[in-house]
Each structure stands twice: as structure tokens, then as C-alpha cells.
Amino acid sequence: MTDWLRDELEDEIDDIRGRIARHGEALKGWFVARDREIDLATLCAAVGEPLLFVGPPGTAKSDLVLRFVEAMGLGAEDYFEYMLTKFTEPSEILGPIDIGRLKEGRFRRRTEGMLPEARVVFLDEIFKSNSAILNTLLTIINERKFYQDGAPTPVAMRLLFAATNEIPEQTELQALADRFVLKVETRPVQERHFGALVEAGMRGEALRAVGRKPWASGPARLDDFLKFKRYMELTFAEETATQREHFFPPALFAEFRRLTRVLEAEDKIYISDRKVVKLYKLIRAAAFLSHGGAVTRQDLKILSYAANQRHELNLVYEKVHALLGLEAG
């Protein structure tokens, strides 16, 4: 069920917020210096927005996503992970063609265990996909559907995470890149946290080797994230202009507008109309999730993850924090 009414959610939304917050905090104890990545994964999961991790191999991207999923109590049937290449075929992610149906003149795929039936999806090296995969992914991300025998078929996907080492500038890939409103850089941490990294890494490997997943008993379930998303959607749909100004005070809304203009004017960071709306939603959700109230100056730091290209990531992060007068951690 995903069509909860606001009255049904009102009494439990504060408990839901608390469980989601504890979900992220609990995960931080299993990683070294990955707080930013976990905070953003938690926020994006709570509003149903995809998140892109940008960084070299071996920086805990897939492990973070897998533990995030396991902590929600989801099993293998709910999770689909795949590394894309330019040779990846649609059947590798959507499922093989059903030969029996094909003999009957029907073009159907067998989707068991594949992306269309997974509720959480992680796609590694997403920008290495070819045009056939690219078009399919855009339809799945935008409309939550793919085509079976020419007919639109819903996918079960509720959360999407992806990773890449680089963000290519080719025109045909920009539409896909723009769907990831937030992008976070995952850097190696061994230089500053060598001992802690080895200790945590060995512990994680040993626990998996003996079949233990203590992180899997997390405080939040997938339904908590879906209920939070539904509550925010109902809030946005029903609130008046006065209520919007209460939750996003005019002075801070003006600051939000100023920051986007500065990034575009001074640093040539393109922010599309769609992205502005998505950023507004994420800022509002971050405020409600973290402290249950109106947007504060601290909540505007979500804009520090609004870069488009790899070389912009650190620039935007540092610039937004400086403009807000916040320390860049």
C-alpha cells in the first residue's frame, strides 16, 4: 500500500521521522568517514529521489547501498545490483525474452530476479551504458515503467542509487545525469583514517564470511521511507501559500534563489527549471526530517551537492558552504 491518507499518517509521522533518522545514524557506525554519503542516501530514500555516488572503485559505494538495503529488512528478491558496460544488453537488466511467448508472436520478458521486480536498484558505472540501455533507464526513472510487448508495464522500483567514476559530457548522457539532482563524491579515506579503515573493513568482511549481518536489524523499514514520501507529497499538494511561507521563510527562500543564481553566474553551474523544483523539495524534506520544522540556513547546504560534472563537485560544495557561512566538513 502506498496511497495512505494524510490523516492516517499524521499520528505516526514523528515516529517515522525518528526511525528514519536512527536508520542513518546506525549505519554510520559500520563505515569510516562516510557520514555525508549516508545522510544523502537517507534523505533521497525518504523522498524517492535517485542519488549518484561519484568516485573511484573501492570507496564503499556498493557496500554502503547494500547495507542500507539490508538494514531495512529487505531480502535479495527486493534488491537488484548490476555493473553496466557499453556491451550490456537490455536482457541483462530487464530479463531474458520469453521464448515460449515469442513463438506465439508475443515479445515478453521473464523479469523474475531482475530490475523490474526489485524495489531497490543499484546501477554501477551507469554512464557506460549504451543507447538501448540509456533510453530504457530514462523511461524507468521518469515514469517508473518499461515496455512489455509494446505495452507500458510498471516497475516495482522505489529507490534508485547509482555510481560512476566520471560524469561524461556527451549530450546524449546529459538527460540521464540531470535526473540525479544530488551527486556526492566518494573519496578514499585511508590517508586520514588508515587504522580505522582496516579495522572496519576486516570486521565487515569477517561478519559476512560467517553469515552475520548485525546492521540488518535497523530501526526503519522500507514502508517508513514510503510513508514519509507520501506524507511530504500530501503536504505539498494541500498546503496554502501562507503555509509554504511558514515552512520556507521568505528570507531563506530569497537566499535559496541567490545561491542558485550565484552558482550559475559565477561558476557556470547549469541548474534546470526541473532541478530547482527538485532542490526545493529536497530542502523542505531535509528540514522536516532532521528537525520537524521550517527550513533553516543549515538546511540550504543541500545545494552543495547540486553539481553536474565531476570537476564541479568540490567547487560547489566549498562555494555553497562559504556563501552560507558554514564550515565545510
Secondary structure as a PSIPRED ss2 file (coil, helix, strand):
# PSIPRED VFORMAT (PSIPRED V4.0)

   1 M C   1.000  0.000  0.000
   2 T C   1.000  0.000  0.000
   3 D C   1.000  0.000  0.000
   4 W C   1.000  0.000  0.000
   5 L C   1.000  0.000  0.000
   6 R H   0.000  1.000  0.000
   7 D H   0.000  1.000  0.000
   8 E H   0.000  1.000  0.000
   9 L H   0.000  1.000  0.000
  10 E H   0.000  1.000  0.000
  11 D C   1.000  0.000  0.000
  12 E C   1.000  0.000  0.000
  13 I H   0.000  1.000  0.000
  14 D H   0.000  1.000  0.000
  15 D H   0.000  1.000  0.000
  16 I H   0.000  1.000  0.000
  17 R H   0.000  1.000  0.000
  18 G H   0.000  1.000  0.000
  19 R H   0.000  1.000  0.000
  20 I H   0.000  1.000  0.000
  21 A H   0.000  1.000  0.000
  22 R H   0.000  1.000  0.000
  23 H H   0.000  1.000  0.000
  24 G H   0.000  1.000  0.000
  25 E H   0.000  1.000  0.000
  26 A H   0.000  1.000  0.000
  27 L H   0.000  1.000  0.000
  28 K H   0.000  1.000  0.000
  29 G C   1.000  0.000  0.000
  30 W C   1.000  0.000  0.000
  31 F C   1.000  0.000  0.000
  32 V C   1.000  0.000  0.000
  33 A C   1.000  0.000  0.000
  34 R C   1.000  0.000  0.000
  35 D H   0.000  1.000  0.000
  36 R H   0.000  1.000  0.000
  37 E H   0.000  1.000  0.000
  38 I H   0.000  1.000  0.000
  39 D H   0.000  1.000  0.000
  40 L H   0.000  1.000  0.000
  41 A H   0.000  1.000  0.000
  42 T H   0.000  1.000  0.000
  43 L H   0.000  1.000  0.000
  44 C H   0.000  1.000  0.000
  45 A H   0.000  1.000  0.000
  46 A H   0.000  1.000  0.000
  47 V H   0.000  1.000  0.000
  48 G C   1.000  0.000  0.000
  49 E C   1.000  0.000  0.000
  50 P C   1.000  0.000  0.000
  51 L E   0.000  0.000  1.000
  52 L E   0.000  0.000  1.000
  53 F E   0.000  0.000  1.000
  54 V E   0.000  0.000  1.000
  55 G C   1.000  0.000  0.000
  56 P C   1.000  0.000  0.000
  57 P C   1.000  0.000  0.000
  58 G C   1.000  0.000  0.000
  59 T C   1.000  0.000  0.000
  60 A C   1.000  0.000  0.000
  61 K H   0.000  1.000  0.000
  62 S H   0.000  1.000  0.000
  63 D H   0.000  1.000  0.000
  64 L H   0.000  1.000  0.000
  65 V H   0.000  1.000  0.000
  66 L H   0.000  1.000  0.000
  67 R H   0.000  1.000  0.000
  68 F H   0.000  1.000  0.000
  69 V H   0.000  1.000  0.000
  70 E H   0.000  1.000  0.000
  71 A H   0.000  1.000  0.000
  72 M C   1.000  0.000  0.000
  73 G C   1.000  0.000  0.000
  74 L C   1.000  0.000  0.000
  75 G C   1.000  0.000  0.000
  76 A H   0.000  1.000  0.000
  77 E H   0.000  1.000  0.000
  78 D H   0.000  1.000  0.000
  79 Y E   0.000  0.000  1.000
  80 F E   0.000  0.000  1.000
  81 E E   0.000  0.000  1.000
  82 Y E   0.000  0.000  1.000
  83 M E   0.000  0.000  1.000
  84 L C   1.000  0.000  0.000
  85 T C   1.000  0.000  0.000
  86 K C   1.000  0.000  0.000
  87 F C   1.000  0.000  0.000
  88 T C   1.000  0.000  0.000
  89 E C   1.000  0.000  0.000
  90 P H   0.000  1.000  0.000
  91 S H   0.000  1.000  0.000
  92 E H   0.000  1.000  0.000
  93 I H   0.000  1.000  0.000
  94 L H   0.000  1.000  0.000
  95 G C   1.000  0.000  0.000
  96 P C   1.000  0.000  0.000
  97 I E   0.000  0.000  1.000
  98 D C   1.000  0.000  0.000
  99 I H   0.000  1.000  0.000
 100 G H   0.000  1.000  0.000
 101 R H   0.000  1.000  0.000
 102 L H   0.000  1.000  0.000
 103 K H   0.000  1.000  0.000
 104 E C   1.000  0.000  0.000
 105 G C   1.000  0.000  0.000
 106 R C   1.000  0.000  0.000
 107 F C   1.000  0.000  0.000
 108 R C   1.000  0.000  0.000
 109 R E   0.000  0.000  1.000
 110 R C   1.000  0.000  0.000
 111 T C   1.000  0.000  0.000
 112 E C   1.000  0.000  0.000
 113 G C   1.000  0.000  0.000
 114 M C   1.000  0.000  0.000
 115 L H   0.000  1.000  0.000
 116 P H   0.000  1.000  0.000
 117 E H   0.000  1.000  0.000
 118 A C   1.000  0.000  0.000
 119 R C   1.000  0.000  0.000
 120 V E   0.000  0.000  1.000
 121 V E   0.000  0.000  1.000
 122 F E   0.000  0.000  1.000
 123 L E   0.000  0.000  1.000
 124 D E   0.000  0.000  1.000
 125 E C   1.000  0.000  0.000
 126 I H   0.000  1.000  0.000
 127 F H   0.000  1.000  0.000
 128 K H   0.000  1.000  0.000
 129 S C   1.000  0.000  0.000
 130 N C   1.000  0.000  0.000
 131 S H   0.000  1.000  0.000
 132 A H   0.000  1.000  0.000
 133 I H   0.000  1.000  0.000
 134 L H   0.000  1.000  0.000
 135 N H   0.000  1.000  0.000
 136 T H   0.000  1.000  0.000
 137 L H   0.000  1.000  0.000
 138 L H   0.000  1.000  0.000
 139 T H   0.000  1.000  0.000
 140 I H   0.000  1.000  0.000
 141 I H   0.000  1.000  0.000
 142 N H   0.000  1.000  0.000
 143 E H   0.000  1.000  0.000
 144 R C   1.000  0.000  0.000
 145 K E   0.000  0.000  1.000
 146 F E   0.000  0.000  1.000
 147 Y E   0.000  0.000  1.000
 148 Q E   0.000  0.000  1.000
 149 D C   1.000  0.000  0.000
 150 G C   1.000  0.000  0.000
 151 A E   0.000  0.000  1.000
 152 P E   0.000  0.000  1.000
 153 T E   0.000  0.000  1.000
 154 P E   0.000  0.000  1.000
 155 V C   1.000  0.000  0.000
 156 A C   1.000  0.000  0.000
 157 M C   1.000  0.000  0.000
 158 R C   1.000  0.000  0.000
 159 L E   0.000  0.000  1.000
 160 L E   0.000  0.000  1.000
 161 F E   0.000  0.000  1.000
 162 A E   0.000  0.000  1.000
 163 A E   0.000  0.000  1.000
 164 T E   0.000  0.000  1.000
 165 N C   1.000  0.000  0.000
 166 E C   1.000  0.000  0.000
 167 I C   1.000  0.000  0.000
 168 P C   1.000  0.000  0.000
 169 E C   1.000  0.000  0.000
 170 Q C   1.000  0.000  0.000
 171 T H   0.000  1.000  0.000
 172 E H   0.000  1.000  0.000
 173 L H   0.000  1.000  0.000
 174 Q H   0.000  1.000  0.000
 175 A H   0.000  1.000  0.000
 176 L H   0.000  1.000  0.000
 177 A H   0.000  1.000  0.000
 178 D H   0.000  1.000  0.000
 179 R C   1.000  0.000  0.000
 180 F C   1.000  0.000  0.000
 181 V C   1.000  0.000  0.000
 182 L E   0.000  0.000  1.000
 183 K E   0.000  0.000  1.000
 184 V E   0.000  0.000  1.000
 185 E E   0.000  0.000  1.000
 186 T C   1.000  0.000  0.000
 187 R C   1.000  0.000  0.000
 188 P C   1.000  0.000  0.000
 189 V C   1.000  0.000  0.000
 190 Q H   0.000  1.000  0.000
 191 E H   0.000  1.000  0.000
 192 R H   0.000  1.000  0.000
 193 H H   0.000  1.000  0.000
 194 F H   0.000  1.000  0.000
 195 G H   0.000  1.000  0.000
 196 A H   0.000  1.000  0.000
 197 L H   0.000  1.000  0.000
 198 V H   0.000  1.000  0.000
 199 E H   0.000  1.000  0.000
 200 A H   0.000  1.000  0.000
 201 G H   0.000  1.000  0.000
 202 M H   0.000  1.000  0.000
 203 R H   0.000  1.000  0.000
 204 G H   0.000  1.000  0.000
 205 E H   0.000  1.000  0.000
 206 A H   0.000  1.000  0.000
 207 L H   0.000  1.000  0.000
 208 R H   0.000  1.000  0.000
 209 A H   0.000  1.000  0.000
 210 V C   1.000  0.000  0.000
 211 G C   1.000  0.000  0.000
 212 R C   1.000  0.000  0.000
 213 K C   1.000  0.000  0.000
 214 P H   0.000  1.000  0.000
 215 W H   0.000  1.000  0.000
 216 A H   0.000  1.000  0.000
 217 S C   1.000  0.000  0.000
 218 G C   1.000  0.000  0.000
 219 P C   1.000  0.000  0.000
 220 A C   1.000  0.000  0.000
 221 R C   1.000  0.000  0.000
 222 L H   0.000  1.000  0.000
 223 D H   0.000  1.000  0.000
 224 D H   0.000  1.000  0.000
 225 F H   0.000  1.000  0.000
 226 L H   0.000  1.000  0.000
 227 K H   0.000  1.000  0.000
 228 F H   0.000  1.000  0.000
 229 K H   0.000  1.000  0.000
 230 R H   0.000  1.000  0.000
 231 Y H   0.000  1.000  0.000
 232 M H   0.000  1.000  0.000
 233 E H   0.000  1.000  0.000
 234 L H   0.000  1.000  0.000
 235 T H   0.000  1.000  0.000
 236 F H   0.000  1.000  0.000
 237 A H   0.000  1.000  0.000
 238 E H   0.000  1.000  0.000
 239 E C   1.000  0.000  0.000
 240 T C   1.000  0.000  0.000
 241 A H   0.000  1.000  0.000
 242 T H   0.000  1.000  0.000
 243 Q H   0.000  1.000  0.000
 244 R H   0.000  1.000  0.000
 245 E H   0.000  1.000  0.000
 246 H H   0.000  1.000  0.000
 247 F H   0.000  1.000  0.000
 248 F C   1.000  0.000  0.000
 249 P C   1.000  0.000  0.000
 250 P H   0.000  1.000  0.000
 251 A H   0.000  1.000  0.000
 252 L H   0.000  1.000  0.000
 253 F H   0.000  1.000  0.000
 254 A H   0.000  1.000  0.000
 255 E H   0.000  1.000  0.000
 256 F H   0.000  1.000  0.000
 257 R H   0.000  1.000  0.000
 258 R H   0.000  1.000  0.000
 259 L H   0.000  1.000  0.000
 260 T H   0.000  1.000  0.000
 261 R H   0.000  1.000  0.000
 262 V H   0.000  1.000  0.000
 263 L H   0.000  1.000  0.000
 264 E H   0.000  1.000  0.000
 265 A H   0.000  1.000  0.000
 266 E H   0.000  1.000  0.000
 267 D H   0.000  1.000  0.000
 268 K C   1.000  0.000  0.000
 269 I C   1.000  0.000  0.000
 270 Y C   1.000  0.000  0.000
 271 I C   1.000  0.000  0.000
 272 S C   1.000  0.000  0.000
 273 D H   0.000  1.000  0.000
 274 R H   0.000  1.000  0.000
 275 K H   0.000  1.000  0.000
 276 V H   0.000  1.000  0.000
 277 V H   0.000  1.000  0.000
 278 K H   0.000  1.000  0.000
 279 L H   0.000  1.000  0.000
 280 Y H   0.000  1.000  0.000
 281 K H   0.000  1.000  0.000
 282 L H   0.000  1.000  0.000
 283 I H   0.000  1.000  0.000
 284 R H   0.000  1.000  0.000
 285 A H   0.000  1.000  0.000
 286 A H   0.000  1.000  0.000
 287 A H   0.000  1.000  0.000
 288 F H   0.000  1.000  0.000
 289 L H   0.000  1.000  0.000
 290 S H   0.000  1.000  0.000
 291 H H   0.000  1.000  0.000
 292 G C   1.000  0.000  0.000
 293 G C   1.000  0.000  0.000
 294 A C   1.000  0.000  0.000
 295 V C   1.000  0.000  0.000
 296 T C   1.000  0.000  0.000
 297 R H   0.000  1.000  0.000
 298 Q H   0.000  1.000  0.000
 299 D H   0.000  1.000  0.000
 300 L H   0.000  1.000  0.000
 301 K H   0.000  1.000  0.000
 302 I H   0.000  1.000  0.000
 303 L H   0.000  1.000  0.000
 304 S H   0.000  1.000  0.000
 305 Y H   0.000  1.000  0.000
 306 A C   1.000  0.000  0.000
 307 A C   1.000  0.000  0.000
 308 N C   1.000  0.000  0.000
 309 Q C   1.000  0.000  0.000
 310 R H   0.000  1.000  0.000
 311 H H   0.000  1.000  0.000
 312 E H   0.000  1.000  0.000
 313 L H   0.000  1.000  0.000
 314 N H   0.000  1.000  0.000
 315 L H   0.000  1.000  0.000
 316 V H   0.000  1.000  0.000
 317 Y H   0.000  1.000  0.000
 318 E H   0.000  1.000  0.000
 319 K H   0.000  1.000  0.000
 320 V H   0.000  1.000  0.000
 321 H H   0.000  1.000  0.000
 322 A H   0.000  1.000  0.000
 323 L H   0.000  1.000  0.000
 324 L H   0.000  1.000  0.000
 325 G C   1.000  0.000  0.000
 326 L C   1.000  0.000  0.000
 327 E C   1.000  0.000  0.000
 328 A C   1.000  0.000  0.000
 329 G C   1.000  0.000  0.000
